[in-house]
Structures are given as C-alpha cells and as structure tokens.
Amino acid sequence: AYQKVPIKHFADGITDNIGKFVHGENDKGQRFSALVESVENDEVLLNFNHPMAGKNLNFEIELISAQ
C-alpha cells in the first residue's frame, strides 16, 4: 500500500532519504516502517509494502516422512 503524507510531518532532510526506510508512529500510537519512494511538492510518497512483496521466493526442502 502506498500513501502520500504531508512533508510537514517529517524532519528536514527527508529528500535525502529517498530509497531508504523511515520509522515512525501514527496518531494511534502504532509503529510503522515505510520506504520513501519520492518527495514531490509538499508530499512524501511512502511504500508500506513488505520489502519482499512482489519478489519470487525459492525454497529448498527435504521431505523427512510421507504418510
């Protein structure tokens, strides 16, 4: 999920964090981390998706027993 947030909610220098994760707390006290996708005009576009979302995952398994 993506969300635009007013830049006033961030410390100065948020433009230096494009492509990096920021951590914070919403107005309900819930902690979050999000990737800063872009900063345009007076808004910061945050990506709340898990870093592995959309990636192919490969697993190696060993079958111990089959019943």
C-alpha positions in Angstrom: 0.0 0.0 0.0 1.2 3.5 -0.9 0.3 6.7 0.9 1.1 10.3 0.4 1.9 12.2 3.6 2.4 15.9 4.0 6.1 16.8 4.2 5.5 18.8 7.4 5.3 15.5 9.3 9.0 14.8 8.6 12.2 16.3 9.8 14.3 18.4 7.5 16.3 16.4 5.0 13.7 13.9 4.1 14.7 14.3 0.5 18.0 12.7 1.4 16.1 9.5 2.4 14.6 8.6 -0.9 15.0 4.8 -1.3 15.5 4.4 2.4 13.2 3.2 5.2 11.8 5.6 7.7 10.2 4.5 11.0 7.6 6.3 13.0 4.3 6.2 14.9 0.9 7.0 13.7 -1.7 9.1 15.6 -3.0 5.9 17.3 0.5 5.0 18.6 1.1 2.2 16.2 4.7 1.9 15.0 5.4 1.5 11.3 8.3 1.4 8.8 7.9 2.5 5.2 10.1 3.1 2.2 10.4 6.7 1.0 9.5 6.4 -2.7 9.6 10.1 -3.7 9.2 13.6 -2.5 7.1 15.9 -4.7 5.8 19.3 -3.9 4.8 19.2 -0.3 4.1 15.4 -0.1 6.2 12.3 0.6 5.1 9.1 -1.1 5.6 6.2 1.3 5.5 2.5 0.4 4.2 0.3 3.3 4.5 -3.0 1.4 6.8 -5.6 2.8 10.3 -5.5 1.2 9.8 -9.0 -0.3 6.4 -8.2 -1.8 6.3 -9.0 -5.5 9.5 -10.9 -5.5 9.9 -14.6 -6.4 10.8 -16.7 -3.4 12.6 -20.1 -3.9 12.7 -22.7 -1.1 14.7 -25.9 -0.8 13.0 -28.5 1.3 13.8 -32.0 2.4 10.9 -34.4 2.9 11.5 -36.4 6.1 8.5 -38.6 6.0 5.4 -39.1 3.9 2.3 -40.7 5.3 
